[in-house]
């Protein structure tokens, strides 16, 4: 049974929405409490469904033209909620991990090159510049993890691309030879970050169309 989990600000329990097949027998629970059900499958959900929560807030569900878990738009008092688990949650959480990972790689290996004779030409690590970009990426990772908004993610993508371009340029200017493994690793990390950015874009577009 597919499901998505959502974290509601101010509420400890997680909201869980699960369903069978093509949006059949959808149920909504908050902790151990059943909030409601939606019968009628995709046809009924495209018309929208509303549920009142115990704290007085209102939960709204509406299905867009998509078919996957990300096609279900969930709002609380009109504000969109992003899944923390489920397909979209996996994409977002993975992008957070990638931001932290590339930040720590840059800071860690950058400091090693500053304080020793070690070099990491294959990864485009260029000393102080990599330390600075890593620190910026770390701050953006924290912001994105807390807010799940496009701005820190898109900024992180730009910083990571510039870091790669400047890092490999510095390596070449110092007589080093960038390795293929570095290009592959950066492309792999960028793919996950861009995937999350596209998910945020699609969710915002779908949310705007449904209003």
N, C-alpha and C positions, 0 to 999 in steps of 0.2 A: 504494500500500500504506500504510494508516494506521500510525502509530507514536507511541509516547510515549517520552520520554527522562527519566531519573531521575539525580540526583546522589547518590552514596553517600558519607556522611561517612567520611573517612580513605582514600578511594580516588579516584585522579585520573581514571580512565576513567569515562565515562558508561555507565549501563545503558540499553540500548535494547530495547524490546519492540515488535515489529511483527507484523502479521497480515494475512490476506486476507479480504475479504468479511465474513461474520458470524462473526468470531473463528476463521476457519479458518487452518490452517498457521501457528500462532503460534510465533514464535521469540524467544529471549532471548540477547542478546549483551552482553558487557562489554568495551568497547574492540574489539579484533579477535577476541576469543575467544567462541566459541559456548558458552553456558551450558546450553542445552537447548531442546527443542521441546515443544509441546503439541498433540496431535492430538485430533480429536473435536469441535472447535468449541465453541459455547457450552455444550452439555450437559456436556462434560468439565470445562470451566473452572468451572462452578457447583459442582462437587464439590471443587474446590481442587487445586492442584498445588504441589509443593515442590521446590526445587533448592538444592544445596549450592554455596557459592562458595568460591574458593580460600583466602580468609582465615579459613575456618571458620564464617562466618555462614551463615544459612539464609534463602533467598528464598521467599516464599509468594505465590501468585497465586490470586485467587478472584473470580469474576464475580458481580455482583449482578443484580437484575432489570432494570436499565437496558440500553440498547442502544448508547449512545455510548462514546467512549474513557474517559469518567469512570466508567463502570460497573465497570472492572477495578480491584480493590483489590490493591495491591502492598505487601507488608510485608517488612522485613528484621529477622530475630530478633524478630518480633512487633510491630515499630514501623512504623506506616504511612509510606509514601513518597509525596510529591507530585511530579507530573510537572513538569519544568522546561521541556519542550517538548511540543507536542501541544495539543489543545484546552484541557485544564485548565491546562497550562503557560502558554498564551497569555493566559488569563483572569487568572491570578495575576500574571504579569509585567506585564500592562497595569495592574493595580491598583497595583502598586508604582510604575510610571511616573506614574500619576495622583496618588498621594500626594506624590511628589517635586515634581511640577509645581505642584500647588496650594500646597504649602509655599513654593516659590520665588517664586510669584506674590505670595503674601501678604507674604513678607519683603521682596521687592524693591520692589513698588509701595507697600507700607506705609512703607518708609523714605523713598521719594520724597515721599510726602505729609507726612512728619514734617519733612523738611529743605528743602521747597520749598512753593510755593503750588499745586502741581498737585493735582488731585483725580480720583479714579476712582470716582465715584458709581455708575456703571452696574454695576460689579463688587462693590459693597458693601465696598470697601476703606476702613477707618476708622483710619488712622494707626497709633498705638502698639499698639492692640488687634490689628490685623492682623499686625503684626510678631511679637507674642507668640504668637498662634495659629499663625502660619507656622513659628515655631521649634519649637513642640510637634509640629506635623504632620511636620516634618523628622525629629525624633527618632523618632517613631512609624514613619515610612517606613523608617528604617535598621533598627529592630527587626523590622519585618515582613519586610523583604528577607532578613534573616539567619535568622529563625526560622520564617517562614510559619505562624504560629499565629494563632488568631482574636483574641486579646486586643488586640494593637496595631492590627489592622485595624478592629475594632469601636470601639475608642477613637478612632481617626482619623475614623471616620464621625460619631461623636457630636460631636467637636470641630469638624469641618467644618460640620455643621448649625448648631451654636451660633454659630460664627463668622459664618455667613451671616445668621442671625436678628439677632445683635447688631450686625453691620456695617451691615445695611440700616436697622436702627432708628436707629443713630448718624447715618447719612447723612440720613435724613428729619428727625431732630431738628436737624441743621445746615442745613436748608433745601434739601438736595439732592433729586434725583429719580432713584431707582434705575431702570436701564434694563432692557428686556426681554432684551437680550443676556446680561446678568449672570445672570438667572434661568435662561435656557436653558443657559448654560455650567455653572452649578452643578448643575442637574438631570442634565446629561450626565455630569459627573464622578461624581456620587453614584450614578448607574446602574451604572457600572463597578465602584465600590467595593462596592456592595451585591451585585452579581453574584458577585464573588469571595467575599464573606461567605457567600452562599447555597451556593456550591460547597463551601466548607470545612464548612459545616453538614451538607450532604448526604453528604459523604465520611465524616464522623465518625459519622453515623447509620448509614450502610451498614456501616461498620467494626464498630460495636457490634452490629448485627444478625447479622453473620457470625461473631461470636465464640461 
